[in-house]
Amino acid sequence: MSDYETIDHSFGPFYDSDSRILILGSFPSVKSREMNFYYGHPQNRFWKILSSIYQDAPGDDIDSRKAFLSRHHIALYDVIDRCDIKDSSDSSIRNAIPTDLVSILNKAPIERIFVNGKASARYFFKYQEETTGRTPIVLPSSSSANAAWSVERLTEEWGRLLSPHLLSFVPSPSSSRAIRFYEGKDTNDGYLDLSGSLPLIRFKSLDSIPYINACFTTKLGGVSKGELASLNLCFGRNDDPSNLAENFSRVASAMGTDLNHVAMSSQVHSDEIRYASDHGPDDIMLGGECTVKVKATDGLWTDKKNVMLSTTFADCVPVLLVNIRDRKIANLHSGWKGTVAEISAKGVSILGSPSDTVAVIGPSISGNNYEVTDDVIEHFKNVFPEDEWGDIFEIKDRSHYMLDLWAAIWHTLIRAGVKPANIHFSGICTYENAAILFSHRRSHGKRGNMNAFISML
């Protein structure tokens, strides 16, 4: 026993009242004990893996890492609270006393426990499974000793296992322009609904309309692979057709319908809006084969019940419209070209009764992350009054600007007659939330697509 030390777990668990997942190691390494926090050895891949999965840098100091964990609702602890151990060797552990996990589970809404590596799993099943009544998911070890797993392979596998629980939205940073423009507006309409078979983004304003069923999908819950993982809804990315059919079927089921009631646009960055019904010569239903889409249109509208309108996104802006007086709905795709063409105003005009229209500006790239060149801004200057320019864009350098499509669409809707109180922003930026949402800009085009869906019951 001369090489052994009896060591207590000196820094305890990290969690808070919003922690959703708990990742457990076996016992702190020498470097972690010296640092007084988890995964302190610079060769351990733990922090690098999480940084890649969440597209967010945890930092090198303890406070930064704790802030990272809080942002993403992650709790950390170990399976063993006290033991005799040689250096950092898991295989040498003797006389182990388990940690108290039950107190954490009683205080935090932990949805799933993960164990980091086989040693952690072995000690959990020996000491903790019966006490907690939980069965963990085993992650391949992030230790550098696990040389068979590269950091890329670890990131892919950890991401696959953690993906159903990547459920936090990172707020977009606010510029002085954004703070000024969004003051007093509803900027928190979107939320993640976990009550069904898929995690879906819902909208508080539309939830309050009893006959409306609407959502925006995430990356999570599908069967696509690689950069399309996992709930890809894009036909143009060489995904297996069987994957697309399954993904669409899962969303339709989660929304209480089936593919025979889904109408989907095939977008070309225009202001074209077409009527969708469930029968007749202009039938544009997706159908059971999940292949038929209406061509060359960026918007769909209907006055029919149980017709699910679907549009596709990976940074562009979904605009959902509901005429609550006449019970008509529209689902619009508004990229910068559609925004310049004022597709939102056209949608309001088609539905009629602007003062009775509710509008949701959905998850998309925010103005703090959407950089464009001056030729794009010239199009906006030609359409939007000069007194609105300060809300819509700001100069970055001589030929680059930051463009806020949300603000531009808000001004378009106001001029179309929609009441300010009836315009709602999801507040969710695709670029800032690339762990949960596909972002064309953030991924440099290596991504799938998400869809906005809306129907009347």
C-alpha positions in Angstrom: 0.0 0.0 0.0 3.0 2.3 0.1 2.3 3.7 -3.4 -1.3 4.3 -2.5 -2.9 7.5 -1.2 -6.3 7.8 0.4 -7.9 10.7 -1.5 -11.2 12.5 -1.0 -13.1 14.2 -3.8 -12.1 17.7 -2.9 -14.2 19.9 -5.2 -17.5 18.1 -5.4 -20.3 18.2 -8.0 -21.1 21.0 -10.4 -24.8 21.4 -11.2 -27.6 23.9 -10.9 -31.4 23.9 -11.0 -31.4 23.9 -14.8 -28.9 21.0 -15.3 -30.4 18.5 -17.8 -27.6 16.0 -18.2 -25.1 14.6 -15.8 -21.7 13.4 -17.0 -19.8 11.2 -14.6 -16.1 10.3 -14.5 -14.6 7.7 -12.1 -12.4 9.8 -9.8 -10.4 13.0 -10.4 -7.0 12.6 -11.9 -3.9 14.2 -10.3 -4.1 17.1 -12.7 -7.8 17.6 -12.0 -7.1 17.6 -8.3 -4.3 20.1 -8.8 -6.6 22.3 -10.8 -9.5 21.7 -8.5 -11.9 21.0 -11.3 -12.9 18.4 -13.8 -10.7 17.2 -16.7 -7.8 19.3 -15.9 -5.2 17.3 -17.8 -4.4 19.1 -21.1 -4.3 15.9 -23.0 -7.8 14.8 -22.0 -10.2 15.5 -24.9 -13.3 16.3 -22.8 -13.4 20.0 -23.3 -12.4 19.9 -26.9 -15.2 17.4 -27.6 -17.9 19.5 -26.0 -16.6 22.6 -27.7 -17.0 21.0 -31.1 -20.5 19.5 -30.3 -21.9 22.8 -28.9 -20.0 25.1 -31.3 -19.0 27.1 -28.2 -15.6 27.7 -26.5 -15.5 26.6 -22.8 -12.3 28.5 -22.1 -9.3 27.3 -20.0 -10.1 28.7 -16.6 -12.6 27.2 -14.1 -15.0 30.1 -14.1 -15.3 30.0 -17.9 -15.8 26.3 -17.9 -18.5 26.6 -15.3 -20.3 29.2 -17.3 -20.1 26.9 -20.4 -21.6 24.1 -18.4 -24.4 26.3 -17.1 -25.2 27.6 -20.7 -25.6 24.1 -21.9 -27.3 22.6 -18.8 -24.6 20.1 -18.1 -23.8 18.8 -14.6 -20.4 17.1 -13.8 -19.4 14.8 -11.0 -17.7 11.4 -10.5 -18.9 8.0 -9.4 -16.4 7.7 -6.5 -16.2 10.2 -3.6 -13.2 8.6 -1.7 -10.8 5.8 -2.4 -7.2 4.5 -2.2 -5.5 5.2 -5.5 -2.1 5.3 -7.2 -1.7 8.6 -9.0 -4.5 8.7 -11.6 -4.9 5.0 -12.3 -8.5 3.8 -12.3 -7.3 0.2 -12.3 -5.6 0.8 -8.9 -8.7 2.1 -7.1 -9.4 0.3 -3.8 -11.8 0.8 -0.9 -14.1 3.0 -3.0 -16.8 5.0 -1.3 -19.5 6.2 -3.9 -20.6 9.8 -4.3 -24.1 10.9 -3.4 -25.9 11.2 -6.7 -29.4 11.0 -5.3 -29.2 14.5 -3.8 -28.3 15.9 -7.3 -31.1 14.0 -8.9 -33.5 15.5 -6.3 -32.4 19.0 -6.9 -31.8 19.2 -10.7 -34.0 18.0 -13.6 -31.5 15.5 -14.9 -33.0 13.8 -17.9 -30.1 11.4 -18.6 -26.9 10.2 -16.9 -23.8 9.6 -19.0 -20.6 7.9 -17.8 -17.2 8.8 -19.4 -15.5 5.6 -20.2 -15.6 1.9 -19.2 -14.1 2.4 -15.7 -16.8 5.0 -14.8 -19.4 2.6 -16.1 -18.0 -0.3 -14.1 -18.1 1.7 -10.9 -21.5 3.1 -11.6 -23.1 -0.3 -12.1 -21.4 -1.6 -9.0 -22.2 1.3 -6.6 -24.8 3.7 -8.1 -27.3 1.9 -10.4 -29.4 0.4 -7.6 -29.3 3.6 -5.5 -30.3 6.0 -8.2 -32.6 3.7 -10.2 -31.0 5.0 -13.4 -29.2 3.3 -16.2 -26.5 5.4 -17.8 -25.4 5.8 -21.4 -21.7 4.9 -21.7 -19.5 7.4 -23.6 -16.2 6.3 -25.0 -13.5 7.6 -22.8 -12.2 11.1 -23.5 -8.9 10.2 -21.9 -5.8 10.3 -24.1 -5.1 6.7 -22.9 -8.1 5.8 -25.2 -5.8 6.0 -28.2 -8.0 3.9 -30.4 -10.4 6.8 -30.6 -9.4 10.0 -32.4 -10.9 13.3 -31.2 -12.9 13.4 -34.4 -14.3 10.0 -33.8 -15.0 10.8 -30.2 -16.8 14.0 -31.2 -19.0 12.2 -33.7 -20.0 9.5 -31.2 -20.4 11.8 -28.2 -22.5 14.1 -30.4 -24.7 11.2 -31.5 -25.3 10.1 -27.9 -25.8 13.6 -26.5 -27.8 15.0 -29.4 -31.3 14.4 -28.0 -30.2 16.5 -25.0 -28.6 19.5 -26.7 -31.5 21.6 -25.6 -30.2 25.0 -24.7 -30.5 28.1 -26.9 -27.6 30.5 -26.9 -28.8 34.1 -27.2 -27.4 36.2 -30.0 -25.0 39.0 -28.8 -26.7 42.4 -28.8 -25.2 45.4 -30.6 -26.3 48.9 -29.6 -28.4 48.9 -32.8 -30.2 45.7 -31.8 -30.8 46.9 -28.2 -32.3 50.0 -29.5 -34.5 48.4 -32.2 -35.8 45.4 -30.1 -36.6 47.3 -27.0 -40.3 46.8 -26.2 -40.8 44.1 -28.8 -41.7 40.4 -28.2 -38.3 38.8 -28.8 -38.8 35.5 -26.8 -41.7 33.8 -28.7 -39.9 30.6 -29.5 -39.3 27.7 -27.1 -38.3 24.1 -27.2 -41.2 21.7 -26.8 -40.1 18.3 -25.3 -43.5 16.9 -24.7 -43.8 14.8 -27.9 -41.8 12.3 -29.9 -39.4 14.9 -31.3 -37.9 18.1 -29.8 -39.7 20.8 -31.7 -39.6 24.6 -31.5 -43.0 26.0 -30.8 -44.3 29.6 -30.6 -46.1 31.0 -27.6 -48.2 33.4 -29.8 -49.4 30.6 -32.0 -50.0 28.3 -29.1 -52.6 30.8 -27.9 -54.7 30.3 -31.1 -56.5 27.1 -30.4 -56.9 25.9 -34.0 -53.3 26.5 -35.0 -50.7 23.7 -35.0 -47.2 25.1 -35.8 -43.5 24.2 -35.2 -40.0 24.6 -36.5 -37.8 21.5 -36.5 -34.3 21.1 -35.1 -31.3 18.9 -36.1 -32.4 16.3 -33.6 -34.4 13.1 -33.7 -33.9 11.9 -37.3 -31.9 9.1 -39.1 -29.7 11.0 -41.5 -25.9 10.7 -41.1 -22.7 12.7 -41.2 -23.1 16.5 -41.8 -26.8 15.9 -42.4 -27.3 14.3 -38.9 -29.9 13.8 -38.0 -33.3 15.3 -38.8 -32.4 16.6 -42.3 -35.4 17.7 -44.4 -33.5 18.8 -47.5 -33.8 17.0 -50.8 -30.8 18.6 -52.5 -28.0 17.3 -50.2 -27.6 13.7 -51.5 -29.4 12.2 -48.6 -30.8 8.7 -48.9 -34.5 9.0 -50.0 -35.4 6.5 -47.3 -33.8 8.8 -44.7 -35.8 11.7 -45.9 -39.1 9.7 -46.0 -38.4 8.6 -42.4 -37.5 12.1 -41.2 -40.6 13.6 -42.8 -42.8 10.9 -41.4 -41.4 11.4 -37.9 -42.2 15.1 -38.1 -45.6 14.6 -39.5 -46.4 12.1 -36.8 -45.2 14.4 -34.1 -47.5 17.1 -35.6 -50.5 14.8 -35.6 -50.7 14.3 -39.3 -49.1 12.2 -42.1 -47.3 12.9 -45.4 -50.5 12.9 -47.4 -51.5 16.2 -45.7 -48.1 18.0 -46.1 -47.6 20.7 -48.8 -44.0 21.7 -49.3 -42.5 24.6 -51.2 -39.5 24.3 -53.6 -37.8 27.6 -53.0 -36.0 29.9 -55.4 -35.6 33.1 -53.3 -38.6 34.7 -55.0 -41.8 36.4 -53.8 -44.1 33.8 -55.3 -46.8 32.5 -53.0 -49.2 29.7 -54.0 -52.4 28.3 -52.7 -52.3 24.8 -51.1 -55.3 22.5 -50.9 -55.8 18.8 -50.4 -57.3 18.0 -53.8 -57.9 19.3 -57.3 -55.7 20.3 -60.4 -53.4 22.4 -58.3 -52.7 19.5 -55.9 -49.2 20.1 -54.4 -49.3 17.6 -51.6 -46.0 15.9 -50.6 -47.6 12.5 -50.7 -46.6 9.2 -49.3 -43.4 9.0 -51.4 -42.1 12.2 -50.0 -41.0 13.5 -53.4 -43.6 15.9 -54.8 -43.1 19.6 -54.1 -44.6 22.7 -55.6 -42.0 24.3 -57.9 -40.5 27.8 -57.9 -42.4 29.2 -54.9 -41.3 30.6 -51.6 -44.6 30.8 -49.9 -47.8 28.7 -49.4 -51.1 29.8 -48.0 -54.4 28.0 -47.4 -57.8 28.4 -45.9 -58.3 24.6 -45.5 -58.1 22.6 -42.3 -55.6 19.9 -41.9 -53.3 21.1 -44.7 -49.8 21.3 -43.3 -47.8 24.0 -45.0 -44.0 23.3 -45.0 -41.1 25.6 -46.0 -37.3 24.8 -45.7 -34.5 26.7 -43.9 -30.9 26.7 -42.8 -30.4 30.5 -41.9 -33.1 32.3 -44.0 -36.2 33.6 -42.2 -39.5 31.7 -41.8 -42.5 34.0 -41.5 -45.7 32.4 -40.3 -48.9 34.4 -40.8 -52.4 33.7 -39.3 -55.5 35.8 -40.2 -57.5 35.1 -37.1 -60.7 36.7 -38.4 -61.0 34.7 -41.6 -59.0 31.7 -40.6 -56.3 31.7 -43.2 -52.6 30.9 -42.8 -49.4 31.3 -44.7 -45.9 29.9 -44.4 -43.2 32.1 -46.1 -39.5 31.7 -46.9 -37.7 35.1 -46.7 -34.1 35.1 -47.5 -32.5 38.5 -48.3 -33.9 38.4 -51.9 -37.4 37.5 -50.6 -37.1 40.2 -47.9 -36.2 42.8 -50.5 -39.1 41.6 -52.6 -41.3 42.1 -49.5 -42.8 38.6 -49.6 -44.1 39.2 -46.1 -46.3 42.1 -47.3 -47.5 40.0 -50.2 -48.5 37.3 -47.8 -50.4 39.7 -45.6 -52.2 41.0 -48.6 -53.2 37.5 -49.8 -54.6 36.6 -46.4 -56.4 40.0 -46.1 -57.4 41.9 -42.9 -53.9 43.0 -41.9 -55.1 44.3 -38.5 -56.3 40.8 -37.7 -53.1 39.1 -38.8 -50.6 37.5 -36.3 -47.0 37.2 -37.6 -44.1 35.1 -36.2 -40.6 35.8 -37.4 -39.0 32.4 -36.8 -35.6 30.9 -36.1 -32.9 32.2 -38.5 -29.6 34.0 -38.6 -29.6 37.2 -36.5 -28.4 40.6 -37.5 -25.4 40.2 -35.3 -24.1 37.3 -37.4 -25.3 38.0 -40.9 -22.5 39.8 -42.8 -23.1 40.9 -46.4 -21.4 43.0 -49.0 -22.3 46.5 -50.1 -24.0 45.3 -53.3 -26.6 43.4 -51.2 -27.2 46.5 -49.1 -27.9 48.6 -52.2 -30.9 46.5 -52.8 -32.2 47.3 -49.4 -31.5 51.0 -49.8 -33.6 50.9 -53.0 -36.6 49.4 -51.2 -36.6 50.6 -47.5 -37.0 54.2 -46.5 -33.8 55.9 -45.3 -35.1 56.4 -41.8 -35.3 52.6 -41.5 -31.7 51.9 -42.6 -30.3 52.3 -39.1 -32.6 49.5 -37.8 -31.9 47.1 -40.7 -28.1 47.3 -41.3 -24.9 48.8 -39.9 -21.6 49.2 -41.6 -18.7 46.9 -40.6 -16.0 48.3 -43.0 -15.9 50.0 -46.4 -17.6 47.2 -48.3 -19.2 45.0 -45.6 -22.3 45.4 -43.5 -24.2 43.5 -40.8 -27.8 42.9 -42.1 -30.8 42.3 -39.8 -33.5 40.5 -41.8 -35.7 40.3 -38.7 -35.8 44.1 -38.5 -36.4 44.5 -42.2 -39.3 42.0 -42.1 -40.8 43.8 -39.1 -40.8 47.1 -41.0 -42.4 45.3 -44.0 -45.1 43.9 -41.9 -45.8 47.2 -40.2 -46.2 49.0 -43.6 -48.5 46.1 -44.7 -50.8 47.0 -41.8 -50.0 44.4 -39.2 -50.2 45.7 -35.6 -46.9 45.9 -33.7 -48.4 43.9 -30.9 -49.2 41.1 -33.3 -45.6 40.7 -34.5 -43.5 38.2 -32.6 -39.8 37.2 -32.9 -38.8 33.7 -32.0 -35.5 35.2 -30.7 -33.6 32.1 -31.8 -30.5 32.5 -34.0 -29.5 29.5 -36.1 -25.9 30.7 -36.3 -25.6 30.9 -32.5 -27.3 27.5 -32.0 -25.5 25.3 -34.4 -25.5 22.5 -31.9 -29.2 22.2 -32.2 -30.0 23.9 -35.6 -28.5 23.7 -39.0 -26.8 26.9 -40.1 -25.4 27.4 -43.6 -23.1 30.2 -42.5 -21.8 28.5 -39.4 -21.2 25.1 -41.2 -19.8 26.7 -44.4 -22.6 24.9 -46.3 -22.0 21.5 -44.8 -25.5 20.9 -43.3 -29.0 19.7 -43.7 -32.2 21.7 -43.6 -34.9 22.3 -41.1 -38.6 23.1 -41.9 -41.3 25.3 -40.6 -44.8 23.7 -40.4 -48.2 25.2 -39.8 -51.7 24.0 -40.2 -55.3 24.7 -39.0 -57.1 22.1 -37.0 
